[in-house]
């Protein structure tokens, strides 16, 4: 079917808004640190990250507790970091580590003795020195965070301009309905591709650092919501496409003999 200029502009607006929505979802799920226990649990579920924390904490506190690092490490792995309550205790620290890994904060990630007491479940940890976790600034995560932030803004601006110019050209109502359907399907695709596939597969393929795994962990945590939303959007898009096709057919049937009617079908 031949598209009018207005319809093409509305298509561009739909794709741009969809990309912006996907970038927003990625920013919200992967690049927005929080001290939520569920976020901490998702990150601690990554074995390399969990092992790195356990190794440093057990080495710094075992002496104060009168035990060996291996014994304390086993306890931390089985009874603390793998439990929901342990994730809640570590949530403030995980937030600081998350901020540093994505390049939002350059401060060293230090667990002070008062925090160690809660982690190791022993007040003798007050006598232990602070534990500094070697969390690096992950260049790949920092670049992804910055680039998707700008992409979200630029795509939204481009979509708004295309929408304004498309409406100025007074598209048919069926073209507006079709544009809305295209917006829904573009948003659905963007949620899955940008919001999940990129952090789950592309970022880890570029950088294999242990803390890079927080990206697929957090993307996977939010994937069920993204998937259900994408399915709902696709179903709605299909219904709107059918309505747009029916509206276009009615316009074609009425076009040859009813010029005034044809004009009234424009937005």
C-alpha positions, 0 to 999 in steps of 0.5 A: 500500500502506498504511503502518504508523506504524513503517514511516513512521518508518523511511522518515523515518529512511532519508531523514534518513540519506541526506541526512546521507550526501550532506552528508558526501560534499560535506564530504569532497570539496569542503570538506576541503582537502588538499595532494594533487596530484590536488586541486591539479590539479583546481583548477588546471584551472580557467582563471580560477584558473590565470590569476590565479596565473600573473599574480601570480607572473609579475609578481613574479618576472619582474624577478628572472629577467631576463625579461618577465612575458608570457614567464614567464606563457607558460612557467608556463601551458604547462610548470608549472601544466598539468603533474602535477609543477607541481600537486604543487609548488603543492599546499601553496599550493593547500591554503592558498588552499582553506582561505581560499576556504571561510572556514576560514582568514583568513590571506593566501595568500602564496607565499614566494621558496623556493616561487617557486623550485620554481614557476618552476624557477629559483633566481634567484627567491630574489631576488624578493619574496613573491607574495600571491595575492588569494584572497577568502573566498567567502561562498557557499562558507563558507555552504555548508560551514557549513550542510551541516556542520550539516545532516549532524549534524541529519539524522543525529540526526533519523534516529537518533530516527526509527529508535529510535521505529520499532523500538520499534513493532516493525515487520514484517521486510518493513518493515525490509527496505523501510526498508533499501531506501529508505535505499539509494536515498535515499543514492544520490540524496543523493550525486548531488544534494547531493554533485555537483549542488549544488556543480557547478551551484547554487553557481556560479550564486549566485557567479561569483567565480573561486575559486568554481569550485573547487567544481564542479572538486572535485565533478567530480573525485569524480563518477565514484565518486559515480555508481558508488556510486549505481548500486550502491546503486540495484541493491541497493535494487531487490533489497531492495524485491522482497524486501520486497514478497514478504515483505509478500505472505506476511504478508498470505496468512498473516494471516487464519488464523495470528495467532501466525505473524503476530506472529512476523514482527515484528522 
